[in-house]
Amino acid sequence: MVLRSRLVLRLVLQPDSVERQLTIACMSADPAATAFLLVEVTRRGEPVWAVKWRSADGTRVKRRLGHGAWVRRGPDDRWASRSGRSQDGALTEFQARRLVPRFVADAELQLAAARTRASAAKEKPSFRELALAWLRHLERVEDAKPSTLRDYRALLAEPGAGYRRGKGETLGRIMRALGDTPTADVSGGDVDALLTALDEQPISRRTVNKYRATLHAIFAFGLSPDQRARWGLESNPVADTRKRRQDDAGHLEVFTIEQIEALARTAESGSWRKGRTYVAVNTQHLRGQEDGELADFLRVAAYTGLRRGELVVLRWEDVSWAERVLVVRRALSGTVERSTKSRRIRYVPLADQALAALDRLSKRPNFTRPGDYVFATVAGERPDPSALRRRYVACRDAIGLPPLRFHDLRHTAGSLLVRVLDPVTVKDIMGHADLATTERYLHAVRATRLADQATKAFSLSPSAGAEEAVA
């Protein structure tokens, strides 16, 4: 049983009139007019005062007054006022009732502010909603590849989300800083503060610029004609921030022909395995076949310049033996076979070295039909790109080659091709989006070609040099 104000206590004796009196009170514009006292018991068993009333929006609210109640249990187990002076800060019913109007008024102000914030948040969609809408647009309209979507989702992950692999948790830097902010309220200062915080992290300037580019793309989507009204954007706040100055790409490290062949011989010998066990029927035969195919895989990678995701999905129908051409139609994106990175089919010439490697692979006892994978597992399935990368690293380290990445086999092909072919042709073979990427391979080649001319220039006598200059 609860103890209420004296008015309510008197009405308790007349049950038929209670509902009528409460209804009249609820019709009042003042929420305090609907309030009455309750006695609640804390976990420690101590009685405290609580107030219950109907808020301005019609919802029922109950809050503890924050003071102990000077009451006791009566013979009928009901709460009753205690006699004498209250102790330990406990309030009598009279004292508590005096606090109710001010208490309800203060609580109503807090509730009204909370309702205003909730209403504003509902009316103004958050940056999180915009980011998720942008991701859906990339997937459904732009048809972005799974690997691209995976990278963007990693940048836009929530703080504390688990990694796709491993036991780590994402930092969620973008969502932590901007996720709950209404989209229209994100300013250039907010974005700049995020980028400045990223500058302090152990990440490269290139990565900071990647964060910036992602944010710019999200807000650009929100500013598109069919989206602007929904998100309430007037401008792109990222445009007010500065792109970080990145260091030059640096010297392009590549392998020599001798190193490529040494790498392939190491793969074929199996010495890179370092005592690994291989359990299967005819173990030695299967392992020898696997090692031989790994060697030819590395040769084809270095002599064609194909990306790893393009190599693992090659099929025999893509090899044009008569024309000595490799037709690159597809690539692996995440775990899905899609079009190439440029979304175009390209034709890669097969040098004798690559053609010989493919010829050896075509003579294996199985999986040589047009639809079979060129590089297949012992079960004929598509090989795991990560496993191939690990095996490449093991072969590389086994003979002490420079610590170049698997992707540097592609750079090796580009650097060798640009010595004898014009940059535009190399661009088409490599599948580069623009010529600037291909021109990276030209720097060392140009210096080499100029060496003989420099030698000639420094060998001229002063008089001969002057005569040639006049001529």
FIVOTI-418634 format. One record per residue (C-alpha): x, y, z; residue in one letter. Coordinates in steps of 0.1 Angstrom, whole numbers, padded with zeros to 4 digits, always signed. Layout:
% FIVOTI-418634
XYZa/...
END
This chain:
% FIVOTI-418634
+0000+0000+0000m/+0013+0035-0008v/+0009+0066+0012l/-0005+0095-0008r/-0013+0131+0000s/-0041+0138+0025r/-0065+0146-0003l/-0058+0112-0019v/-0060+0095+0014l/-0095+0109+0020r/-0105+0098-0015l/-0093+0063-0009v/-0122+0060+0016l/-0146+0068-0013q/-0134+0045-0042p/-0163+0056-0065d/-0149+0092-0066s/-0112+0085-0070v/-0113+0080-0108e/-0134+0111-0112r/-0111+0133-0091q/-0080+0120-0109l/-0096+0126-0143t/-0104+0162-0133i/-0068+0167-0121a/-0053+0153-0153c/-0073+0178-0173m/-0054+0206-0157s/-0027+0223-0177a/-0003+0221-0148d/+0014+0187-0145p/+0020+0193-0108a/-0018+0192-0103a/-0018+0155-0113t/+0011+0146-0089a/+0008+0125-0058f/+0033+0110-0034l/+0043+0073-0032l/+0065+0054-0009v/+0090+0031-0025e/+0115+0009-0008v/+0152+0009-0017t/+0173-0022-0021r/+0185-0017+0015r/+0149-0017+0026g/+0147+0020+0034e/+0115+0039+0025p/+0119+0069+0002v/+0095+0094-0013w/+0086+0092-0050a/+0063+0114-0071v/+0041+0102-0099k/+0024+0125-0123w/+0011+0129-0159r/+0035+0149-0180s/+0026+0176-0205a/+0027+0152-0234d/+0003+0128-0216g/+0028+0102-0206t/+0029+0090-0170r/+0061+0098-0151v/+0075+0085-0118k/+0106+0099-0102r/+0121+0095-0067r/+0121+0127-0047l/+0156+0119-0034g/+0147+0120+0003h/+0139+0093+0028g/+0102+0090+0039a/+0094+0095+0077w/+0068+0067+0077v/+0063+0033+0093r/+0044+0001+0087r/+0011+0000+0104g/-0007-0030+0119p/-0024-0037+0085d/+0010-0035+0068d/+0002-0002+0053r/+0025+0029+0054w/+0015+0055+0080a/+0031+0087+0091s/+0055+0084+0121r/+0052+0106+0151s/+0080+0128+0165g/+0108+0147+0148r/+0122+0132+0116s/+0158+0120+0116q/+0187+0115+0091d/+0172+0139+0066g/+0139+0119+0062a/+0109+0141+0053l/+0075+0140+0067t/+0045+0138+0043e/+0039+0175+0048f/+0075+0184+0040q/+0075+0162+0009a/+0043+0176-0004r/+0057+0211-0002r/+0086+0200-0025l/+0064+0184-0051v/+0054+0214-0073p/+0090+0226-0077r/+0102+0191-0082f/+0077+0184-0109v/+0084+0218-0126a/+0121+0210-0128d/+0116+0175-0140a/+0092+0188-0167e/+0118+0212-0179l/+0143+0183-0183q/+0117+0162-0201l/+0108+0190-0224a/+0145+0196-0233a/+0149+0158-0239a/+0118+0158-0262r/+0131+0188-0281t/+0165+0171-0287r/+0148+0138-0297a/+0125+0157-0321s/+0154+0176-0336a/+0174+0144-0340a/+0144+0128-0357k/+0139+0157-0380e/+0176+0160-0388k/+0191+0127-0399p/+0225+0119-0385s/+0258+0115-0403f/+0255+0078-0396r/+0223+0075-0416e/+0239+0094-0445l/+0270+0072-0445a/+0249+0040-0445l/+0227+0054-0473a/+0259+0062-0493w/+0271+0026-0488l/+0238+0012-0501r/+0241+0036-0531h/+0276+0023-0539l/+0264-0013-0536e/+0231-0011-0555r/+0235+0018-0579v/+0272+0021-0585e/+0277-0016-0583d/+0309-0012-0563a/+0330-0043-0560k/+0330-0063-0527p/+0366-0054-0519s/+0358-0017-0524t/+0328-0020-0501l/+0348-0039-0475r/+0374-0011-0473d/+0347+0016-0469y/+0328-0004-0443r/+0360-0008-0424a/+0365+0030-0423l/+0329+0035-0413l/+0327+0008-0387a/+0312+0015-0353e/+0336+0018-0323p/+0342-0016-0307g/+0329-0037-0336a/+0348-0070-0340g/+0372-0076-0368y/+0361-0098-0397r/+0391-0119-0388r/+0409-0121-0355g/+0399-0109-0320k/+0406-0072-0324g/+0380-0044-0323e/+0377-0015-0346t/+0385+0020-0334l/+0356+0035-0354g/+0373+0069-0357r/+0348+0085-0381i/+0316+0072-0363m/+0330+0081-0329r/+0335+0117-0340a/+0306+0123-0363l/+0282+0094-0361g/+0255+0109-0339d/+0258+0145-0352t/+0229+0156-0375p/+0242+0157-0410t/+0233+0193-0416a/+0252+0203-0384d/+0286+0188-0394v/+0309+0217-0401s/+0343+0221-0417g/+0357+0225-0382g/+0343+0192-0371d/+0359+0174-0400v/+0392+0193-0395d/+0392+0183-0359a/+0388+0147-0369l/+0416+0149-0394l/+0439+0167-0369t/+0432+0138-0344a/+0442+0114-0372l/+0474+0132-0377d/+0484+0123-0342e/+0478+0086-0348q/+0505+0063-0360p/+0491+0063-0396i/+0504+0077-0428s/+0493+0109-0444r/+0481+0089-0473r/+0457+0071-0449t/+0445+0104-0435v/+0438+0116-0470n/+0419+0084-0476k/+0396+0093-0446y/+0392+0128-0460r/+0383+0115-0495a/+0358+0091-0481t/+0341+0119-0461l/+0341+0141-0491h/+0324+0114-0512a/+0297+0109-0485i/+0288+0145-0483f/+0289+0149-0521a/+0264+0121-0523f/+0242+0140-0498g/+0244+0171-0520l/+0233+0153-0552s/+0200+0167-0566p/+0179+0137-0556d/+0193+0137-0520q/+0199+0173-0510r/+0163+0178-0496a/+0165+0147-0475r/+0198+0155-0457w/+0194+0193-0455g/+0230+0200-0468l/+0239+0234-0482e/+0276+0227-0489s/+0303+0200-0485n/+0320+0207-0452p/+0351+0186-0463v/+0358+0212-0490a/+0369+0236-0462d/+0396+0213-0450t/+0431+0208-0466r/+0445+0177-0481k/+0476+0164-0464r/+0509+0167-0483r/+0521+0132-0491q/+0557+0121-0496d/+0567+0110-0530d/+0561+0073-0538a/+0598+0067-0536g/+0621+0044-0556h/+0602+0016-0573l/+0619-0017-0562e/+0616-0046-0587v/+0632-0080-0593f/+0658-0088-0620t/+0652-0117-0644i/+0678-0137-0625e/+0660-0132-0592q/+0626-0142-0608i/+0641-0175-0620e/+0658-0181-0587a/+0625-0175-0570l/+0608-0200-0593a/+0635-0226-0589r/+0632-0224-0551t/+0595-0228-0553a/+0599-0259-0575e/+0625-0275-0552s/+0602-0273-0522g/+0630-0261-0500s/+0609-0232-0489w/+0586-0255-0469r/+0609-0257-0439k/+0598-0292-0428g/+0561-0286-0432r/+0541-0318-0433t/+0517-0327-0461y/+0493-0355-0455v/+0477-0370-0486a/+0477-0401-0508v/+0509-0402-0529n/+0523-0374-0508t/+0555-0369-0526q/+0539-0368-0560h/+0512-0343-0550l/+0537-0321-0533r/+0560-0321-0563g/+0531-0312-0586q/+0521-0284-0562e/+0556-0270-0560d/+0559-0271-0598g/+0527-0252-0603e/+0537-0226-0577l/+0569-0220-0597a/+0550-0215-0629d/+0525-0193-0611f/+0553-0170-0600l/+0567-0169-0636r/+0534-0160-0651v/+0529-0133-0625a/+0563-0117-0633a/+0561-0121-0671y/+0526-0109-0676t/+0520-0083-0649g/+0486-0097-0639l/+0473-0088-0605r/+0470-0116-0580r/+0432-0114-0581g/+0433-0118-0619e/+0457-0147-0618l/+0437-0169-0594v/+0406-0168-0616v/+0423-0174-0649l/+0407-0203-0669r/+0421-0223-0698w/+0395-0207-0721e/+0413-0174-0714d/+0445-0186-0730v/+0447-0180-0768s/+0475-0203-0779w/+0475-0194-0816a/+0476-0157-0810e/+0498-0160-0779r/+0475-0138-0760v/+0460-0140-0725l/+0425-0126-0723v/+0419-0110-0689v/+0382-0110-0684r/+0377-0111-0646r/+0393-0107-0612a/+0386-0118-0576l/+0371-0091-0554s/+0368-0103-0519g/+0354-0138-0525t/+0334-0129-0556v/+0346-0132-0592e/+0338-0099-0609r/+0351-0078-0638s/+0386-0065-0638t/+0396-0034-0618k/+0391-0012-0649s/+0359-0031-0658r/+0373-0037-0692r/+0386-0068-0709i/+0423-0065-0719r/+0446-0086-0739y/+0481-0094-0725v/+0508-0107-0749p/+0524-0139-0738l/+0562-0139-0740a/+0580-0172-0745d/+0588-0174-0708q/+0551-0171-0698a/+0539-0193-0727l/+0564-0220-0716a/+0550-0219-0680a/+0514-0222-0692l/+0524-0250-0716d/+0539-0270-0686r/+0507-0264-0666l/+0485-0276-0695s/+0503-0310-0694k/+0492-0319-0659r/+0470-0350-0657p/+0437-0332-0647n/+0418-0299-0647f/+0428-0288-0682t/+0393-0284-0697r/+0384-0249-0710p/+0364-0240-0678g/+0390-0253-0653d/+0413-0229-0634y/+0448-0225-0648v/+0461-0224-0613f/+0441-0250-0594a/+0444-0268-0561t/+0449-0305-0560v/+0411-0307-0559a/+0407-0285-0589g/+0393-0255-0569e/+0403-0219-0571r/+0435-0213-0550p/+0434-0190-0520d/+0452-0157-0528p/+0464-0153-0492s/+0479-0188-0492a/+0498-0180-0525l/+0511-0148-0510r/+0524-0166-0479r/+0541-0192-0501r/+0557-0165-0522y/+0571-0149-0490v/+0585-0182-0479a/+0602-0187-0512c/+0616-0152-0512r/+0630-0154-0477d/+0644-0188-0482a/+0670-0175-0507i/+0674-0140-0492g/+0658-0119-0519l/+0649-0083-0511p/+0617-0081-0490p/+0594-0071-0520l/+0557-0076-0520r/+0539-0101-0543f/+0525-0070-0561h/+0561-0060-0570d/+0561-0089-0594l/+0536-0069-0614r/+0558-0038-0611h/+0587-0060-0624t/+0567-0068-0655a/+0559-0032-0661g/+0595-0020-0656s/+0607-0046-0681l/+0581-0039-0707l/+0586-0002-0707v/+0622-0007-0718r/+0611-0019-0753v/+0575-0007-0756l/+0559+0028-0756d/+0541+0039-0724p/+0507+0039-0740v/+0510+0002-0751t/+0523-0007-0716v/+0494+0011-0701k/+0470-0010-0720d/+0488-0043-0712i/+0489-0035-0675m/+0454-0022-0673g/+0463+0011-0658h/+0435+0037-0655a/+0458+0066-0666d/+0492+0071-0681l/+0506+0087-0650a/+0506+0053-0633t/+0526+0038-0662t/+0551+0067-0662e/+0564+0056-0628r/+0582+0028-0647y/+0599+0053-0670l/+0620+0072-0645h/+0648+0045-0641a/+0646+0036-0678v/+0651+0072-0689r/+0681+0076-0666a/+0697+0044-0680t/+0692+0056-0716r/+0707+0089-0708l/+0739+0073-0693a/+0755+0068-0727d/+0747+0103-0737q/+0761+0117-0705a/+0793+0097-0710t/+0796+0112-0745k/+0790+0147-0731a/+0816+0144-0704f/+0841+0129-0729s/+0841+0159-0753l/+0870+0182-0753s/+0862+0218-0744p/+0869+0230-0780s/+0848+0202-0795a/+0820+0209-0771g/+0821+0246-0780a/+0821+0238-0817e/+0792+0214-0813e/+0773+0239-0793a/+0778+0266-0820v/+0766+0241-0846a/
END
